[in-house]
Amino acid sequence: MDNRVSGLLGGICLLLVVLTVGCDGSRPGRPAAHAREEAEPHAEGTKGGAMSEKVVKSDEEWCGLLTPEQYRIMRQKGTESAFTGKYHNFKGHGVYRCAACGNELFSSQSKYDSGTGWPSFWKAIRGDAVSTAPDRSLSVTRTEVLCSRCEAHLGHVFEDGPQPTGLRYCINSAALDFAGEAEKGSQ
């Protein structure tokens, strides 16, 4: 019995270290660009566009690739505070990509000001760019939005958006990287 309890406590301690110190300690503020460079490469010829192979990494690997804030949001399903993200009021023209794997998610052409404090889009860039799952973490069921390539938590989608889709993809800025028109064309 002592060995089982000891093993369980050791496992819990390791998990706590990975979730707290490991995400903050060794590589604080690591830019998302490193996550894309070290993630599995895109399929040849996709240039970050159409989804290529799935990206599968351990929590420890994601912890080392993402900033602590990105890890909290994208791997632990957190949310940034409203009106604080760098893209909520951003007006650039280009493509928003997953900050973890570089998968193209949304075009600036579908971005609009929903007044909610998070970047909002009325459609994904492609039908296979994002996936959804029920989120029952609050008293009301919401629809979670995930990157279909690496399964990172991006935000939620609601059915109160503008036409033609009627959808509002409410996405955390920390889960996004932006590639402007010139930058997108040079890749």
Contacts in CASP RR format, 6 or more apart in sequence:
PFRMAT RR
TARGET T0000
AUTHOR 0000-0000-0000
METHOD contacts of the structure
MODEL  1
MDNRVSGLLGGICLLLVVLTVGCDGSRPGRPAAHAREEAEPHAEGTKGGA
MSEKVVKSDEEWCGLLTPEQYRIMRQKGTESAFTGKYHNFKGHGVYRCAA
CGNELFSSQSKYDSGTGWPSFWKAIRGDAVSTAPDRSLSVTRTEVLCSRC
EAHLGHVFEDGPQPTGLRYCINSAALDFAGEAEKGSQ
18 59 0 8 1.000
18 60 0 8 1.000
18 63 0 8 1.000
19 59 0 8 1.000
19 76 0 8 1.000
22 63 0 8 1.000
22 64 0 8 1.000
23 63 0 8 1.000
23 64 0 8 1.000
23 68 0 8 1.000
23 71 0 8 1.000
23 72 0 8 1.000
24 68 0 8 1.000
26 64 0 8 1.000
27 64 0 8 1.000
28 67 0 8 1.000
28 68 0 8 1.000
29 67 0 8 1.000
29 68 0 8 1.000
30 64 0 8 1.000
30 65 0 8 1.000
30 66 0 8 1.000
30 67 0 8 1.000
31 67 0 8 1.000
32 66 0 8 1.000
32 67 0 8 1.000
32 70 0 8 1.000
32 99 0 8 1.000
32 100 0 8 1.000
32 177 0 8 1.000
33 177 0 8 1.000
34 65 0 8 1.000
35 65 0 8 1.000
35 66 0 8 1.000
35 70 0 8 1.000
35 99 0 8 1.000
35 100 0 8 1.000
35 101 0 8 1.000
36 97 0 8 1.000
36 99 0 8 1.000
36 100 0 8 1.000
36 101 0 8 1.000
36 102 0 8 1.000
36 177 0 8 1.000
38 65 0 8 1.000
39 55 0 8 1.000
39 57 0 8 1.000
39 65 0 8 1.000
39 100 0 8 1.000
39 101 0 8 1.000
39 102 0 8 1.000
39 150 0 8 1.000
40 53 0 8 1.000
40 55 0 8 1.000
40 101 0 8 1.000
41 52 0 8 1.000
42 48 0 8 1.000
42 49 0 8 1.000
42 52 0 8 1.000
42 102 0 8 1.000
43 50 0 8 1.000
43 52 0 8 1.000
43 53 0 8 1.000
46 52 0 8 1.000
47 187 0 8 1.000
48 97 0 8 1.000
48 102 0 8 1.000
48 103 0 8 1.000
48 104 0 8 1.000
48 187 0 8 1.000
49 103 0 8 1.000
49 104 0 8 1.000
49 125 0 8 1.000
49 126 0 8 1.000
50 104 0 8 1.000
50 126 0 8 1.000
50 128 0 8 1.000
51 103 0 8 1.000
51 126 0 8 1.000
51 128 0 8 1.000
51 129 0 8 1.000
51 148 0 8 1.000
51 149 0 8 1.000
52 149 0 8 1.000
53 149 0 8 1.000
54 149 0 8 1.000
54 150 0 8 1.000
54 151 0 8 1.000
55 100 0 8 1.000
55 101 0 8 1.000
55 149 0 8 1.000
55 150 0 8 1.000
56 150 0 8 1.000
57 65 0 8 1.000
57 150 0 8 1.000
59 75 0 8 1.000
62 71 0 8 1.000
62 74 0 8 1.000
62 75 0 8 1.000
62 100 0 8 1.000
63 71 0 8 1.000
63 75 0 8 1.000
64 71 0 8 1.000
65 100 0 8 1.000
66 74 0 8 1.000
66 75 0 8 1.000
66 99 0 8 1.000
66 100 0 8 1.000
67 174 0 8 1.000
69 80 0 8 1.000
69 174 0 8 1.000
70 99 0 8 1.000
70 100 0 8 1.000
70 174 0 8 1.000
70 175 0 8 1.000
72 78 0 8 1.000
73 79 0 8 1.000
73 80 0 8 1.000
73 153 0 8 1.000
73 172 0 8 1.000
73 174 0 8 1.000
73 175 0 8 1.000
74 99 0 8 1.000
74 100 0 8 1.000
74 152 0 8 1.000
74 153 0 8 1.000
74 154 0 8 1.000
74 172 0 8 1.000
74 174 0 8 1.000
74 175 0 8 1.000
75 152 0 8 1.000
75 153 0 8 1.000
76 153 0 8 1.000
77 135 0 8 1.000
77 137 0 8 1.000
77 144 0 8 1.000
77 153 0 8 1.000
78 153 0 8 1.000
78 172 0 8 1.000
79 155 0 8 1.000
79 172 0 8 1.000
80 118 0 8 1.000
80 172 0 8 1.000
80 173 0 8 1.000
80 174 0 8 1.000
82 88 0 8 1.000
82 116 0 8 1.000
82 117 0 8 1.000
82 118 0 8 1.000
83 117 0 8 1.000
84 173 0 8 1.000
85 118 0 8 1.000
85 119 0 8 1.000
85 172 0 8 1.000
85 173 0 8 1.000
85 174 0 8 1.000
86 173 0 8 1.000
87 96 0 8 1.000
87 119 0 8 1.000
87 173 0 8 1.000
87 176 0 8 1.000
87 178 0 8 1.000
88 117 0 8 1.000
88 118 0 8 1.000
88 119 0 8 1.000
88 173 0 8 1.000
89 113 0 8 1.000
90 119 0 8 1.000
90 178 0 8 1.000
91 108 0 8 1.000
92 108 0 8 1.000
92 178 0 8 1.000
92 180 0 8 1.000
93 108 0 8 1.000
93 109 0 8 1.000
93 180 0 8 1.000
93 181 0 8 1.000
94 107 0 8 1.000
94 108 0 8 1.000
94 178 0 8 1.000
94 179 0 8 1.000
94 180 0 8 1.000
94 181 0 8 1.000
94 184 0 8 1.000
95 104 0 8 1.000
95 105 0 8 1.000
95 106 0 8 1.000
95 107 0 8 1.000
95 108 0 8 1.000
95 125 0 8 1.000
95 178 0 8 1.000
95 179 0 8 1.000
95 180 0 8 1.000
95 184 0 8 1.000
96 104 0 8 1.000
96 105 0 8 1.000
96 106 0 8 1.000
96 107 0 8 1.000
96 108 0 8 1.000
96 111 0 8 1.000
96 119 0 8 1.000
96 121 0 8 1.000
96 171 0 8 1.000
96 176 0 8 1.000
96 177 0 8 1.000
96 178 0 8 1.000
96 179 0 8 1.000
97 103 0 8 1.000
97 104 0 8 1.000
97 105 0 8 1.000
97 176 0 8 1.000
97 177 0 8 1.000
97 178 0 8 1.000
97 179 0 8 1.000
98 105 0 8 1.000
98 147 0 8 1.000
98 149 0 8 1.000
98 150 0 8 1.000
98 152 0 8 1.000
98 154 0 8 1.000
98 175 0 8 1.000
98 176 0 8 1.000
98 177 0 8 1.000
99 152 0 8 1.000
99 174 0 8 1.000
99 175 0 8 1.000
99 176 0 8 1.000
99 177 0 8 1.000
100 147 0 8 1.000
100 150 0 8 1.000
100 152 0 8 1.000
100 175 0 8 1.000
101 147 0 8 1.000
101 149 0 8 1.000
101 150 0 8 1.000
101 152 0 8 1.000
102 149 0 8 1.000
102 177 0 8 1.000
103 129 0 8 1.000
103 147 0 8 1.000
103 148 0 8 1.000
103 149 0 8 1.000
103 150 0 8 1.000
104 125 0 8 1.000
104 126 0 8 1.000
104 129 0 8 1.000
105 124 0 8 1.000
105 125 0 8 1.000
105 129 0 8 1.000
105 130 0 8 1.000
105 147 0 8 1.000
105 154 0 8 1.000
105 171 0 8 1.000
105 176 0 8 1.000
106 121 0 8 1.000
106 123 0 8 1.000
106 124 0 8 1.000
106 125 0 8 1.000
106 129 0 8 1.000
106 169 0 8 1.000
106 171 0 8 1.000
106 176 0 8 1.000
107 121 0 8 1.000
107 125 0 8 1.000
110 121 0 8 1.000
110 122 0 8 1.000
110 123 0 8 1.000
110 124 0 8 1.000
110 125 0 8 1.000
111 119 0 8 1.000
111 120 0 8 1.000
111 121 0 8 1.000
112 120 0 8 1.000
112 121 0 8 1.000
112 122 0 8 1.000
112 162 0 8 1.000
113 120 0 8 1.000
114 120 0 8 1.000
114 161 0 8 1.000
114 168 0 8 1.000
114 170 0 8 1.000
116 168 0 8 1.000
116 170 0 8 1.000
118 155 0 8 1.000
118 170 0 8 1.000
118 171 0 8 1.000
118 172 0 8 1.000
118 173 0 8 1.000
119 170 0 8 1.000
119 171 0 8 1.000
119 173 0 8 1.000
119 176 0 8 1.000
120 161 0 8 1.000
120 168 0 8 1.000
120 169 0 8 1.000
120 170 0 8 1.000
120 171 0 8 1.000
121 168 0 8 1.000
121 169 0 8 1.000
121 171 0 8 1.000
122 161 0 8 1.000
122 162 0 8 1.000
122 164 0 8 1.000
122 165 0 8 1.000
122 166 0 8 1.000
122 167 0 8 1.000
122 168 0 8 1.000
122 169 0 8 1.000
123 165 0 8 1.000
123 167 0 8 1.000
123 169 0 8 1.000
124 130 0 8 1.000
124 169 0 8 1.000
128 148 0 8 1.000
129 147 0 8 1.000
129 148 0 8 1.000
130 145 0 8 1.000
130 146 0 8 1.000
130 147 0 8 1.000
130 148 0 8 1.000
130 154 0 8 1.000
130 169 0 8 1.000
131 145 0 8 1.000
131 146 0 8 1.000
131 147 0 8 1.000
131 148 0 8 1.000
131 151 0 8 1.000
132 143 0 8 1.000
132 144 0 8 1.000
132 145 0 8 1.000
132 146 0 8 1.000
132 157 0 8 1.000
133 143 0 8 1.000
133 144 0 8 1.000
133 146 0 8 1.000
134 141 0 8 1.000
134 142 0 8 1.000
134 143 0 8 1.000
134 144 0 8 1.000
135 141 0 8 1.000
135 142 0 8 1.000
135 143 0 8 1.000
135 144 0 8 1.000
135 156 0 8 1.000
142 156 0 8 1.000
142 158 0 8 1.000
143 156 0 8 1.000
143 157 0 8 1.000
143 158 0 8 1.000
144 153 0 8 1.000
144 155 0 8 1.000
144 156 0 8 1.000
145 153 0 8 1.000
145 154 0 8 1.000
145 155 0 8 1.000
145 156 0 8 1.000
145 157 0 8 1.000
145 169 0 8 1.000
145 171 0 8 1.000
146 152 0 8 1.000
146 153 0 8 1.000
146 154 0 8 1.000
147 154 0 8 1.000
147 175 0 8 1.000
152 175 0 8 1.000
153 172 0 8 1.000
153 175 0 8 1.000
154 169 0 8 1.000
154 171 0 8 1.000
154 172 0 8 1.000
154 175 0 8 1.000
154 176 0 8 1.000
155 169 0 8 1.000
155 170 0 8 1.000
155 171 0 8 1.000
155 172 0 8 1.000
155 175 0 8 1.000
156 169 0 8 1.000
156 170 0 8 1.000
157 167 0 8 1.000
157 168 0 8 1.000
157 169 0 8 1.000
157 170 0 8 1.000
158 167 0 8 1.000
158 168 0 8 1.000
158 170 0 8 1.000
159 166 0 8 1.000
159 167 0 8 1.000
159 168 0 8 1.000
160 166 0 8 1.000
160 168 0 8 1.000
161 167 0 8 1.000
161 168 0 8 1.000
162 168 0 8 1.000
179 187 0 8 1.000
END
